[in-house]
Amino acid sequence: MREISVATYNIHKGFSQFNRRFVLHELRERLRELDADIVFLQEVQGAHAGGVQHAPHAQHEFLAHETWLHHAYGKNSVYDGGHHGNAILSRFPILNWDNQDISAHRFESRGLLHCELALGQSELVLHCMCVHLGLFSRGRKLQLGALVERIRRQVPDAAPLIIAGDFNDWNNRARLLLAQELGLHEVFETSHGVLARSYPVKFPVLRLDRIYVRGLSVKDVAVHALHPWNRISDHAALSARLNLL
């Protein structure tokens, strides 16, 4: 039974809560300490003009450097100063990847980043999806529908699957849909009986960030919200150790 470690983190474009400090260099050190095989990131800047002097232009490449040799970035929100989106950093080779536009309206650009990873010497393919859903209930319902449809269409029933990210799911409607429609389970609910509190990082009360899995069992989970994590981003990071079934 093979163990896989994962983490998910909304990095707030490399700024601390309330945009007080640019913390991307510290954030990279904290991510490396987690030692995760696969990292799911949201609000990653793929390009920017101006802003912080000497800031990396492609944040996912800077974060991945020398630790995660394989990475993919999905550009979602484009503006005059650059663009941002989701990213997946991986120690496993990425065989294929695609970024699907799941925006519900023109005021919120959202995407679904889907990577297929090769697990070592085996022929087993791990499907990974990184999401950052919208702020409004109607839009999230449409986006979850697009997620379900993509999985039904492109992920074999026997293939292991991980979906992680910032779901903005205030009323926990994703749980029933993903469990009933696709047989997925959330790792913190499986381990502790309740979703993790992840936002705001200074005093986490909202359960926005999730890690859903299928074809994997949960070994242990952790929320990273205490010092020094509360100095970077406005979300807590989540991590989990999983075993392939």
N, C-alpha and C positions, 0 to 999 in steps of 0.2 A: 504494500500500500504506500503510494508516494505522497509525501507532504509538500504542500505549496503554501507559501506565505504571501498575503496580499495586504494592500493598504489603499484607502481612498481619502482624498483631501481636496477641499475647495481652497485654493491657495490665494484667492483674493488679489490676483494679478501681482503677487509678490509684495503686498503691503500689509502692515499690521492693521488691527481693528481701527476704524475711523481714519484710515490712510495716514497715520501719524508718522510711520517710518517705512522705508524700503528695506525689506528683510529677506530678499531672495537668497542671499549667500548663507544666512543662518538657516533658512528653511531647507536648503540642500543638505546641510550637515545633519539636521534633525531627521530628514528622510533616510539618509544613509544609516543612521543609528537604528532605524526600524529593520533594516536588512530584509526588506520584502522582495520576493521574486517578481511580483507584478504590482505596479502602482497606478492607480486610477486618479487622474487629476482633473479638476474643473477650474474655470476662470484662469486659464493659462494664456499669456500673451505670446502670440506667434510672431508679431512684429509691432513696433511702435516707433513714433517719431517724437523727438524731444523728450520731455519728462526728466527722469533721473539720469544724471551724467554717468557714463560708463555702465549703464544697465544693459544686460544681455538682451539682444533683440529677439531671439527665439528661446523663450524660457524653458521649454521642454528639453531642448538640446543641452542647455546649461545644467539643468537638474540631472539629466541622464548621464552626463560626462563621466566616463571610465567606470561607472557602476552598473548601469543598465545599457547594454550595447545595442538594444533594439528599442525603437520607439516610433510612435505614430501620433500625429497631431491633426485634429479636425477643426478647421476654421469655421466658426459659427457667426460671430458678430463682427462686422466690418465697419470701420469709421474712419474719419479723416486722418487720425493719428496712428492707425494700424488695425489690428484685429486680435480677437481672443477666442478661445474655444476649449475643447477637452483634449486630453492627451493620455496615452497609455505608455508607460515605461516597462520594459520587460527584460528579464535575463534569458527568456526563451526566444528563439527566432520567431519573427512575425511572418507567416506565410502569405497572408492576404489581409488587407484592411480597407475599410470604406467608411466614409462619413455621410450619414443620411440627414438631410434637412428635415427636422420635425417641428419647425416653427409653426405656432398656431395663429400668429398674426404678425404684422410688419413691425410692431413695436418691441418684440422680444424674439431675438434670433436664437434658436436652440438646435442642437444637433445630437445625433446618436453615433458614437464612434464604435465601430465593430472590428475587432481584430481576431484572427485565427492564429493560434500559437502552436508550434511544434514542441511536444514534450519529450525532450531528450532523443534517444535512439528509437523510441517506439513510434508506431504509426498513429498514435492517439493525438487528436487535435482538440485543444482547449479553446472554446469560444469565449471571448471577453467583450463586454459592452460597457462603455463609460457614458453616463448620462448626466445632464443638468436640466431638470424639467422646469417649466414656467411657474410664475408666481400666482397664476389665476387657475381656479378649479376647472373651468371649462377647457382651458388650454391643456392642462395636465391630463385630462381625460382623453383628449385627442392624441396626445403624445404617448400615453401608455398604450392606447390602441395601436399606434404605429409600431411600438416596441413589440407587442404581442404578435402582430402580423409578420414582422421581420423574422422573429424567432421561429414561428411556424413555417415560414417559407425557406429559411436559410440554415437553420441549426437542426441537425439530425436528432431524433429523440434520444439516442444513446450517447450523444456527445456531452461531455461535461461543459457546464456553462456558468459564468460569473457575470452578474450585472451589478455595477457599483457606481456610486456618485451621490450627487445632491438632488434628492427627489422633490424638495420643497412640498412635501406631502403632509400638510398640517393635520388632515383628518384620517390619515393612514388608509386611504382607499386602494393604494397600490398592493397592499398585502393580500387582500382577498382576490384581486384580479390575477396577480402573478401566481398565487398558490393554486387557485381553482383552474385557471386556463392553462398553466404551463408546468405545474408541479414544482415551483421554486419555493425555497424557504429562506428567511432572513437569518443571518448568522447570530446576531445578538438575541433575537427572539428564541432561536433554537437553544442557545447556551444559557440565557438568563430569564427567558420568558417574557422579555420586554425589549422594545427597540432602544437603541442608545440615544442619550441626550447629547447633542453635538453643537447646538447654537443657542445663544452667542457664546463664544469660547470662555469669556470671563465668568459667566454664570449660566451654563448650559441648561436650558429648559425645554427646547424644541427638538423633536426627533426627526431631523431632516435628512441626515446622511445614512445611507444603507449599503449593505452588501448582501445581495441575493445569490443563491447558488442552487445548482441542480447537478446531480452526479458526483457530489462531494459531501463529505461529512465534516463537522466542525470540531476541531481539537481545542482551540481556545480563542478568545477575542479580547480586545482592549480598546479603551477610549483614551486619547492623548489630549488632555485639556489643561493639565497642571503645568506649572513652570518647568521648562522654558516654552512649552507649546502655547501658553496663553499670551506670549509676546509676538506670535506670528499668525497672520490670517485672522479672520473673524469666526471661523469654524474650528472645531476640534477635528483632529485626524482619527480615523478608525483603522484598526488592523485586525487580521484574523489568520490563524493557521488552520489549514484545511487538509484533508486526506482524500485522495481519489478513491472512489468506491470500486 
